[in-house]
């Protein structure tokens, strides 16, 4: 029955759940105004929060920003704050229940008189009843509101406000129940059919559609709303959905339109920065984050995102400052603690990283990222008991049915098994065992490929053995003076390997490890050239080239146990027969890999040359047209029209580089493969990969064997006669050998820094020291240098040697290196290696 007039408390008014405080009503009245200054769509925010990753990527979800700064965003009827009261009658609700109903109804009457709800009518009595139902929604009494609207619709089936309100109530009941979602969409669609010119209804329907995964339909609704009445809010909402869809360029356009209509929007400015961030345009992202902070000085998420952008750029100090400012505003901000902790771990500051992960877990005990990183940090520092305890907690957090497992969950069992293996070998001499031989083949294969831990007949590593104690902290002063000198020299040598290219964060732990590797390689090569044997893998023999690289491999492994640094030719035969790919995405969709950006032009020139060769052989009649088209190609996207010239390349093409042999003149080996696929700008995959097959590996091994044999012979001569010509010949042989190593890419991880430490160590054995750092680039050609890519894109070993020597600035080695103690004898076990990596390095800076 419909109410004609507002009745006094004693009358039989068919209304339940009207016990709402004046404060709640005031909130409702404010929320009911569909204007530019209220919160963003809540369900859209939840969707963004669900789909966005916190760290790789890197920045926090827009959902959290919108929640924290809701005063800046916009309103919809799904934003009524839910009441803590339950009709069951808890004591906390008694004061609300006891409120004077007449007073509450008078407030609803005032709401109706002001027509502060959607689709108000010209009938005062009808408006009062509608206002009561919207008050019920505001108090979280959705079923009561639905019944009230339904009663009204029985008498007036096309009462638009009641249809709209009932749709809102169904949506608020919860979209986890598909019935609610379907009913909400049905009601909103009815409103659109009756009132097709109201943008807020399209916007509201988009809010229902987006969390259901129906993004294209939601985008269509928001586009219609914008066509009816453009607003900063609508552009921002649509931009958010494009962002979820990873269409960052279109999202950027929408955020820009939003800011043009209302420039004072720190959240929209933050979103704009994120569209830059996810496309690899870090400097542009940083400027947007700074602009957001100008508009809102206490914007925690802008500081957090700024910190992450600086971290991705490799600027540790600036990133630390930004994270710290976020934590000064809120010391309990979990995502900032998580991101800062991860940055500190990858900077080699494990103690400081642990503090952040522990604080993160105090606030969020089930945070998988912090739990995993806590376990990893403990293991890296040799604290295996605490480390494995944390890893086990991650393992127990099984994903729910239908839920995608987190990266941490997928990795943690590999880390636990590897941790157990390391612990069991803490005090075993490093010369007496071999990880590549000891670990099961399928385990290594799955770990290196980051596959789920589904290994048939796998036998777990033994649990921790109580008689093997954790690694204890070793003070720098406890080492003898000559060992202290050894550590400081290693720190300096390791810092020489740091890339100055955006995307490479300095890691002082890696620096020390690879500096010690360099010194150990130097000492081992010198002994080999003096006809001394080495002990490797339980055998005493003359050193081979793989032994030289294995020295660097062992240090790289222990510096960061999270990464499987494994020889690919030691994988199971079945894995090798299929080929093991080292894959790098240069462009995926709209995401650009900043690390390799400066090599795009060089690779593009190579592709253009190969296209001409291909068409010259297969399409001679169309060669002129192809040549003219290629002259207009200045970036990767420009290749798309040329792909259409031939049916075989319409969907994409691959180009293989060739590596000329020194051993067999005129012979060439397969280098890396360049792949381009896609049909339009923004939908491109531009990648490079090396495929490690058994046949390819054998060809490269034969080349490296020949070079190493020649190097050893000339090295022995050099020991007896340090003539300039012999030194140059040895240097060129070292660089040539590593050139083939880079092109082979024989390791699952870490090939680049391992190879460079071998270059530096072998050169030092020849009496030459690298005194120049890997250059950031020359202003005239604007090139950032990556040693591995220099080798992979060089036309041959001689060209690579020339390029490398141009920045190495080789000089005669300092005599002081001869007095350094033996690295292998000073650190003969995993325990001693971890101890030295844990030791504070500030003393070296003082020296």
ZAMARGU-4260 file (C-alpha; in steps of 0.2 Angstrom, whole numbers, plus 5000, padded with zeros to 4 digits):
<rodrens>
0) 5000/5000/5000 | 5006/5017/4996 | 5008/5031/5009 | 4998/5047/5006 | 5005/5057/5020
5) 5019/5055/5033 | 5010/5046/5048 | 5014/5049/5067 | 5024/5035/5076 | 5008/5026/5082
10) 5000/5024/5065 | 5001/5008/5055 | 5014/5014/5043 | 5022/4999/5033 | 5040/5005/5035
15) 5053/4995/5044 | 5071/5000/5048 | 5069/5019/5049 | 5080/5020/5064 | 5093/5031/5057
20) 5103/5044/5066 | 5103/5062/5060 | 5121/5061/5056 | 5118/5047/5044 | 5104/5057/5036
25) 5116/5071/5034 | 5128/5060/5026 | 5115/5053/5014 | 5109/5070/5009 | 5127/5075/5005
30) 5130/5058/4995 | 5114/5060/4985 | 5120/5075/4976 | 5127/5069/4959 | 5141/5082/4958
35) 5159/5082/4953 | 5166/5083/4971 | 5162/5066/4978 | 5169/5048/4978 | 5174/5038/4963
40) 5164/5022/4959 | 5166/5010/4973 | 5164/4994/4963 | 5175/5001/4949 | 5188/5004/4963
45) 5187/4987/4969 | 5189/4980/4952 | 5205/4990/4950 | 5211/4984/4967 | 5208/4966/4962
50) 5217/4967/4945 | 5231/4978/4949 | 5247/4971/4956 | 5256/4980/4970 | 5275/4979/4966
55) 5282/4973/4947 | 5276/4980/4944 | 5276/4992/4954 | 5264/5005/4960 | 5249/5003/4972
60) 5231/5001/4966 | 5220/5015/4962 | 5207/5008/4972 | 5217/5012/4988 | 5220/5029/4983
65) 5202/5032/4979 | 5197/5025/4996 | 5210/5036/5005 | 5206/5052/4996 | 5187/5049/4993
70) 5183/5068/4996 | 5191/5072/4980 | 5181/5059/4969 | 5163/5058/4964 | 5147/5051/4970
75) 5136/5037/4966 | 5122/5028/4975 | 5132/5013/4978 | 5142/5023/4990 | 5131/5024/5005
80) 5140/5020/5020 | 5134/5004/5027 | 5127/5004/5045 | 5135/4994/5059 | 5118/4990/5066
85) 5109/4974/5063 | 5090/4972/5065 | 5093/4957/5076 | 5096/4971/5090 | 5114/4973/5096
90) 5116/4984/5111 | 5127/4996/5100 | 5111/5000/5090 | 5099/5004/5104 | 5102/5022/5104
95) 5098/5022/5085 | 5082/5012/5088 | 5076/5023/5101 | 5077/5039/5091 | 5060/5048/5088
100) 5053/5041/5072 | 5043/5056/5069 | 5060/5066/5069 | 5067/5054/5057 | 5053/5055/5045
105) 5053/5074/5046 | 5071/5072/5040 | 5066/5061/5026 | 5053/5074/5022 | 5066/5088/5021
110) 5076/5077/5009 | 5061/5074/4998 | 5057/5093/4998 | 5074/5097/4992 | 5073/5083/4979
115) 5090/5077/4983 | 5088/5060/4975 | 5087/5054/4957 | 5072/5056/4946 | 5061/5065/4959
120) 5043/5068/4954 | 5031/5082/4955 | 5021/5073/4968 | 5026/5078/4986 | 5019/5062/4994
125) 5028/5051/4981 | 5044/5060/4984 | 5042/5057/5003 | 5040/5038/5000 | 5055/5038/4988
130) 5065/5047/5001 | 5061/5034/5014 | 5067/5020/5003 | 5083/5029/4999 | 5086/5032/5018
135) 5084/5013/5020 | 5098/5010/5007 | 5109/5022/5016 | 5107/5013/5032 | 5111/4996/5023
140) 5093/4989/5024 | 5093/4984/5006 | 5080/4970/5007 | 5068/4983/5016 | 5072/4996/5003
145) 5068/4983/4989 | 5051/4979/4997 | 5047/4997/4999 | 5051/5001/4980 | 5042/4985/4975
150) 5026/4991/4984 | 5027/5008/4975 | 5030/4999/4958 | 5015/4988/4960 | 5004/5004/4960
155) 5015/5013/4947 | 5025/5001/4937 | 5035/5014/4927 | 5040/5025/4942 | 5058/5028/4936
160) 5065/5033/4953 | 5059/5017/4961 | 5065/5006/4947 | 5082/5015/4948 | 5083/5014/4967
165) 5078/4995/4967 | 5092/4992/4955 | 5104/5002/4966 | 5098/4991/4981 | 5101/4975/4972
170) 5119/4981/4967 | 5122/4985/4985 | 5117/4968/4991 | 5132/4961/4983 | 5138/4957/4966
175) 5146/4940/4972 | 5128/4934/4970 | 5125/4934/4951 | 5106/4935/4954 | 5109/4952/4962
180) 5120/4957/4948 | 5107/4952/4935 | 5093/4960/4944 | 5103/4977/4946 | 5107/4977/4927
185) 5089/4973/4923 | 5082/4987/4933 | 5095/5000/4926 | 5092/4994/4908 | 5074/4998/4911
190) 5078/5015/4917 | 5088/5018/4902 | 5074/5012/4891 | 5062/5025/4899 | 5075/5039/4902
195) 5089/5037/4889 | 5096/5054/4891 | 5103/5053/4909 | 5122/5050/4910 | 5122/5045/4928
200) 5112/5029/4924 | 5124/5023/4911 | 5138/5027/4923 | 5129/5017/4937 | 5127/5002/4925
205) 5145/5003/4920 | 5149/5001/4939 | 5139/4985/4939 | 5147/4978/4923 | 5165/4981/4927
210) 5167/4970/4942 | 5158/4956/4932 | 5173/4957/4920 | 5161/4965/4906 | 5174/4979/4903
215) 5169/4982/4885 | 5151/4984/4889 | 5156/4996/4904 | 5167/5006/4892 | 5152/5008/4880
220) 5141/5014/4894 | 5154/5027/4900 | 5156/5033/4882 | 5138/5035/4880 | 5137/5045/4897
225) 5152/5056/4890 | 5142/5059/4874 | 5127/5065/4884 | 5136/5076/4897 | 5155/5076/4897
230) 5163/5078/4914 | 5180/5076/4923 | 5173/5062/4933 | 5166/5052/4918 | 5183/5054/4909
235) 5192/5048/4924 | 5181/5033/4927 | 5183/5028/4909 | 5201/5031/4909 | 5202/5019/4925
240) 5193/5005/4915 | 5205/5007/4900 | 5219/5007/4913 | 5213/4990/4920 | 5212/4984/4902
245) 5231/4989/4900 | 5226/5001/4886 | 5237/5014/4894 | 5238/5026/4879 | 5219/5028/4878
250) 5218/5029/4897 | 5231/5043/4897 | 5220/5053/4885 | 5205/5051/4896 | 5214/5056/4911
255) 5221/5071/4902 | 5203/5076/4896 | 5198/5075/4914 | 5212/5086/4920 | 5208/5099/4906
260) 5190/5100/4913 | 5196/5100/4931 | 5214/5103/4934 | 5214/5101/4953 | 5213/5082/4953
265) 5228/5074/4962 | 5220/5057/4959 | 5218/5060/4940 | 5236/5066/4940 | 5242/5051/4949
270) 5233/5040/4937 | 5240/5049/4922 | 5257/5046/4930 | 5253/5028/4931 | 5249/5027/4912
275) 5267/5033/4909 | 5274/5021/4922 | 5267/5006/4914 | 5273/5011/4897 | 5291/5012/4904
280) 5291/5031/4902 | 5298/5034/4920 | 5303/5052/4919 | 5286/5057/4913 | 5278/5047/4927
285) 5289/5056/4940 | 5284/5073/4933 | 5265/5068/4935 | 5268/5061/4952 | 5277/5077/4958
290) 5262/5087/4950 | 5250/5077/4960 | 5260/5081/4976 | 5259/5100/4972 | 5240/5098/4972
295) 5240/5087/4988 | 5255/5088/4999 | 5250/5074/5010 | 5246/5062/4996 | 5254/5046/5002
300) 5251/5036/4987 | 5259/5049/4976 | 5275/5048/4987 | 5274/5029/4986 | 5272/5029/4967
305) 5286/5042/4965 | 5297/5030/4976 | 5293/5015/4965 | 5297/5025/4949 | 5314/5031/4956
310) 5317/5013/4961 | 5313/5007/4943 | 5325/5021/4936 | 5339/5014/4948 | 5339/5030/4959
315) 5341/5022/4976 | 5343/5039/4986 | 5328/5047/4978 | 5317/5032/4980 | 5322/5030/4998
320) 5317/5048/5001 | 5300/5046/4993 | 5296/5030/5002 | 5301/5039/5019 | 5290/5053/5016
325) 5275/5042/5013 | 5279/5033/5029 | 5281/5049/5039 | 5263/5053/5034 | 5257/5035/5039
330) 5270/5024/5047 | 5258/5009/5045 | 5256/5010/5026 | 5258/4992/5021 | 5261/4994/5003
335) 5275/5007/5006 | 5283/4996/5019 | 5282/4981/5006 | 5289/4991/4991 | 5303/4999/5002
340) 5308/4982/5009 | 5309/4975/4991 | 5320/4989/4986 | 5331/4987/5000 | 5333/4968/4997
345) 5337/4972/4979 | 5350/4985/4985 | 5358/4972/4995 | 5353/4980/5012 | 5345/4964/5019
350) 5345/4969/5038 | 5335/4985/5033 | 5324/4975/5022 | 5319/4963/5035 | 5313/4977/5047
355) 5301/4983/5034 | 5294/4965/5030 | 5292/4962/5049 | 5283/4978/5051 | 5272/4974/5036
360) 5268/4957/5043 | 5263/4965/5060 | 5250/4975/5051 | 5245/4961/5038 | 5250/4944/5045
365) 5244/4936/5029 | 5253/4947/5017 | 5261/4934/5005 | 5274/4946/4997 | 5281/4951/5014
370) 5280/4934/5021 | 5290/4927/5006 | 5302/4941/5006 | 5305/4939/5025 | 5309/4921/5022
375) 5321/4925/5007 | 5330/4938/5017 | 5333/4926/5031 | 5340/4913/5020 | 5351/4925/5010
380) 5359/4930/5027 | 5361/4912/5032 | 5347/4912/5045 | 5339/4896/5038 | 5327/4891/5053
385) 5318/4908/5052 | 5318/4908/5033 | 5311/4891/5031 | 5298/4895/5045 | 5292/4910/5034
390) 5292/4900/5018 | 5281/4887/5026 | 5268/4900/5030 | 5267/4905/5012 | 5265/4887/5007
395) 5251/4884/5019 | 5241/4899/5011 | 5233/4888/4997 | 5224/4898/4984 | 5205/4896/4984
400) 5196/4885/4970 | 5196/4896/4954 | 5209/4908/4962 | 5225/4911/4953 | 5240/4907/4964
405) 5252/4922/4968 | 5270/4922/4961 | 5276/4920/4979 | 5266/4904/4981 | 5272/4897/4965
410) 5290/4901/4969 | 5291/4896/4988 | 5293/4877/4987 | 5308/4879/4975 | 5315/4891/4988
415) 5312/4880/5002 | 5320/4865/4994 | 5335/4875/4988 | 5336/4883/5006 | 5337/4865/5013
420) 5351/4860/5001 | 5361/4876/5005 | 5359/4873/5024 | 5365/4855/5022 | 5381/4860/5013
425) 5385/4876/5024 | 5401/4868/5030 | 5406/4857/5015 | 5421/4863/5005 | 5414/4871/4989
430) 5426/4861/4979 | 5418/4845/4984 | 5400/4846/4977 | 5391/4853/4962 | 5374/4861/4963
435) 5370/4858/4944 | 5374/4839/4947 | 5366/4837/4964 | 5349/4845/4961 | 5336/4834/4952
440) 5335/4838/4933 | 5316/4841/4933 | 5317/4852/4948 | 5330/4863/4940 | 5320/4863/4924
445) 5303/4868/4932 | 5312/4881/4944 | 5321/4890/4929 | 5305/4890/4919 | 5295/4897/4934
450) 5282/4882/4932 | 5270/4876/4946 | 5279/4864/4958 | 5271/4848/4950 | 5286/4836/4948
455) 5282/4817/4947 | 5291/4806/4960 | 5301/4821/4968 | 5310/4817/4983 | 5311/4832/4995
460) 5328/4838/5002 | 5331/4832/5020 | 5325/4844/5033 | 5336/4856/5043 | 5349/4846/5053
465) 5351/4853/5071 | 5369/4850/5072 | 5372/4863/5057 | 5370/4880/5065 | 5364/4896/5056
470) 5377/4909/5050 | 5382/4921/5063 | 5386/4939/5060 | 5404/4943/5057 | 5411/4960/5061
475) 5422/4968/5049 | 5435/4971/5062 | 5436/4952/5066 | 5444/4949/5049 | 5463/4951/5048
480) 5469/4967/5039 | 5473/4958/5023 | 5456/4951/5022 | 5448/4968/5026 | 5458/4974/5011
485) 5452/4960/5000 | 5434/4964/5005 | 5436/4983/5001 | 5445/4979/4984 | 5431/4968/4980
490) 5418/4981/4984 | 5427/4993/4972 | 5428/4980/4958 | 5410/4976/4959 | 5405/4994/4958
495) 5414/4994/4941 | 5401/4982/4934 | 5386/4993/4938 | 5375/4998/4923 | 5371/5017/4922
500) 5356/5013/4912 | 5338/5016/4918 | 5331/5001/4926 | 5346/4994/4935 | 5346/4997/4954
505) 5364/4996/4962 | 5365/4981/4973 | 5380/4982/4985 | 5378/4963/4990 | 5380/4958/4971
510) 5394/4971/4969 | 5404/4962/4983 | 5400/4945/4977 | 5405/4948/4959 | 5421/4958/4965
515) 5426/4943/4975 | 5422/4932/4960 | 5434/4944/4949 | 5448/4942/4961 | 5446/4923/4962
520) 5445/4921/4943 | 5461/4932/4942 | 5470/4921/4955 | 5464/4904/4947 | 5469/4910/4929
525) 5486/4915/4935 | 5488/4898/4944 | 5483/4889/4928 | 5495/4899/4917 | 5508/4894/4929
530) 5504/4875/4926 | 5495/4873/4943 | 5480/4862/4944 | 5463/4867/4953 | 5451/4857/4963
535) 5433/4858/4956 | 5418/4846/4959 | 5429/4834/4969 | 5443/4832/4957 | 5460/4840/4955
540) 5464/4844/4937 | 5469/4858/4925 | 5456/4872/4924 | 5444/4873/4910 | 5434/4888/4903
545) 5418/4882/4912 | 5428/4881/4929 | 5433/4899/4926 | 5414/4904/4924 | 5409/4892/4938
550) 5419/4903/4950 | 5408/4918/4946 | 5392/4907/4945 | 5394/4901/4964 | 5396/4919/4970
555) 5381/4925/4960 | 5370/4911/4966 | 5374/4914/4985 | 5372/4933/4983 | 5353/4931/4979
560) 5346/4913/4982 | 5329/4919/4974 | 5336/4917/4957 | 5340/4900/4949 | 5357/4903/4941
565) 5359/4886/4932 | 5369/4879/4917 | 5356/4876/4904 | 5366/4861/4896 | 5364/4852/4913
570) 5345/4852/4911 | 5336/4836/4907 | 5338/4830/4889 | 5320/4832/4886 | 5321/4850/4890
575) 5336/4853/4879 | 5328/4844/4864 | 5313/4856/4865 | 5324/4871/4867 | 5326/4882/4882
580) 5323/4900/4879 | 5330/4916/4887 | 5316/4928/4882 | 5316/4947/4884 | 5301/4957/4879
585) 5306/4974/4872 | 5288/4980/4869 | 5273/4970/4875 | 5256/4979/4870 | 5260/4997/4876
590) 5273/4992/4889 | 5291/4997/4884 | 5306/4989/4892 | 5316/5004/4897 | 5332/4994/4900
595) 5334/4991/4881 | 5326/5006/4874 | 5342/5013/4867 | 5345/4997/4857 | 5328/4998/4848
600) 5336/5008/4834 | 5350/4997/4831 | 5339/4981/4831 | 5327/4991/4819 | 5341/4994/4806
605) 5345/4975/4807 | 5327/4970/4804 | 5326/4982/4789 | 5341/4975/4781 | 5334/4957/4783
610) 5317/4962/4776 | 5326/4968/4760 | 5336/4952/4759 | 5320/4942/4761 | 5310/4952/4748
615) 5324/4952/4736 | 5324/4933/4737 | 5305/4930/4738 | 5297/4945/4731 | 5308/4953/4718
620) 5294/4962/4709 | 5289/4971/4725 | 5306/4975/4731 | 5306/4993/4726 | 5289/4996/4735
625) 5296/4988/4750 | 5312/4998/4749 | 5302/5014/4748 | 5291/5009/4763 | 5306/5005/4773
630) 5313/5022/4771 | 5298/5028/4781 | 5301/5016/4795 | 5308/5026/4811 | 5301/5015/4825
635) 5295/4998/4827 | 5276/5002/4825 | 5281/5008/4807 | 5284/4990/4802 | 5266/4985/4804
640) 5261/4990/4786 | 5276/4982/4778 | 5271/4965/4787 | 5255/4965/4775 | 5266/4965/4759
645) 5268/4946/4760 | 5255/4934/4766 | 5268/4924/4776 | 5272/4939/4786 | 5255/4946/4788
650) 5253/4941/4806 | 5271/4944/4811 | 5289/4938/4807 | 5305/4933/4815 | 5323/4938/4811
655) 5338/4928/4816 | 5355/4936/4820 | 5371/4927/4815 | 5387/4925/4824 | 5402/4922/4813
660) 5415/4909/4819 | 5433/4912/4822 | 5437/4894/4822 | 5429/4890/4805 | 5430/4905/4794
665) 5414/4908/4784 | 5404/4898/4796 | 5390/4906/4806 | 5380/4901/4821 | 5362/4906/4826
670) 5363/4922/4837 | 5346/4928/4845 | 5329/4929/4837 | 5319/4945/4835 | 5300/4943/4834
675) 5287/4956/4829 | 5269/4951/4830 | 5253/4962/4831 | 5240/4971/4820 | 5240/4989/4827
680) 5249/5001/4837 | 5246/4996/4855 | 5245/4978/4851 | 5263/4973/4847 | 5275/4960/4854
685) 5293/4965/4850 | 5304/4953/4858 | 5321/4944/4858 | 5326/4927/4863 | 5340/4915/4863
690) 5335/4897/4861 | 5347/4885/4869 | 5347/4868/4860 | 5359/4854/4862 | 5366/4856/4844
695) 5368/4875/4846 | 5376/4873/4863 | 5389/4861/4856 | 5393/4873/4842 | 5397/4887/4854
700) 5406/4875/4866 | 5418/4870/4852 | 5421/4889/4848 | 5424/4893/4866 | 5435/4877/4869
705) 5446/4883/4854 | 5448/4900/4861 | 5451/4894/4879 | 5465/4883/4872 | 5473/4897/4863
710) 5471/4909/4878 | 5479/4896/4890 | 5494/4894/4878 | 5497/4913/4876 | 5494/4915/4894
715) 5508/4904/4899 | 5519/4913/4887 | 5514/4929/4894 | 5519/4923/4912 | 5537/4921/4905
720) 5537/4937/4894 | 5526/4951/4896 | 5528/4959/4879 | 5515/4972/4873 | 5510/4961/4858
725) 5507/4946/4869 | 5496/4956/4881 | 5485/4963/4867 | 5483/4946/4860 | 5478/4939/4877
730) 5466/4953/4880 | 5457/4950/4863 | 5456/4932/4866 | 5447/4935/4883 | 5435/4947/4875
735) 5432/4935/4860 | 5429/4920/4872 | 5416/4930/4882 | 5408/4937/4866 | 5403/4919/4862
740) 5397/4916/4880 | 5386/4931/4879 | 5378/4925/4862 | 5376/4908/4869 | 5368/4914/4885
745) 5371/4897/4893 | 5364/4901/4911 | 5346/4903/4916 | 5350/4919/4925 | 5364/4931/4928
750) 5374/4928/4912 | 5378/4946/4910 | 5387/4950/4926 | 5395/4933/4927 | 5403/4936/4910
755) 5409/4953/4915 | 5417/4948/4931 | 5426/4934/4921 | 5432/4948/4909 | 5439/4958/4923
760) 5447/4944/4932 | 5455/4936/4917 | 5461/4953/4911 | 5469/4956/4928 | 5478/4939/4927
765) 5485/4946/4911 | 5492/4961/4920 | 5478/4973/4914 | 5465/4981/4925 | 5449/4989/4920
770) 5449/5006/4926 | 5434/5013/4916 | 5416/5011/4921 | 5403/5004/4909 | 5398/5021/4901
775) 5380/5029/4902 | 5382/5034/4885 | 5389/5048/4874 | 5378/5064/4872 | 5381/5064/4854
780) 5373/5047/4850 | 5362/5046/4866 | 5367/5028/4869 | 5366/5018/4886 | 5378/5003/4886
785) 5373/4986/4891 | 5388/4974/4889 | 5378/4959/4884 | 5368/4968/4871 | 5384/4976/4864
790) 5390/4958/4861 | 5374/4951/4854 | 5372/4966/4842 | 5390/4967/4837 | 5394/4960/4819
795) 5408/4949/4826 | 5420/4946/4840 | 5433/4959/4834 | 5420/4973/4833 | 5414/4968/4851
800) 5432/4969/4857 | 5435/4986/4850 | 5419/4992/4858 | 5423/4985/4875 | 5441/4991/4875
805) 5435/5009/4871 | 5427/5011/4888 | 5438/4999/4898 | 5453/5011/4899 | 5464/4996/4902
810) 5480/5000/4913 | 5493/4990/4921 | 5488/4981/4936 | 5492/4988/4953 | 5506/4977/4962
815) 5495/4977/4978 | 5484/4964/4970 | 5498/4951/4972 | 5498/4953/4991 | 5479/4949/4993
820) 5475/4933/5001 | 5468/4918/4991 | 5449/4921/4989 | 5445/4902/4988 | 5456/4898/5003
825) 5449/4913/5014 | 5431/4908/5010 | 5431/4890/5007 | 5413/4886/5012 | 5395/4893/5009
830) 5396/4899/5027 | 5411/4909/5025 | 5404/4916/5009 | 5388/4922/5017 | 5397/4929/5032
835) 5408/4940/5021 | 5393/4946/5010 | 5384/4950/5027 | 5398/4960/5033 | 5395/4979/5034
840) 5404/4988/5020 | 5404/5006/5028 | 5422/5003/5034 | 5428/5002/5016 | 5419/5019/5012
845) 5429/5026/5026 | 5445/5019/5019
</rodrens>
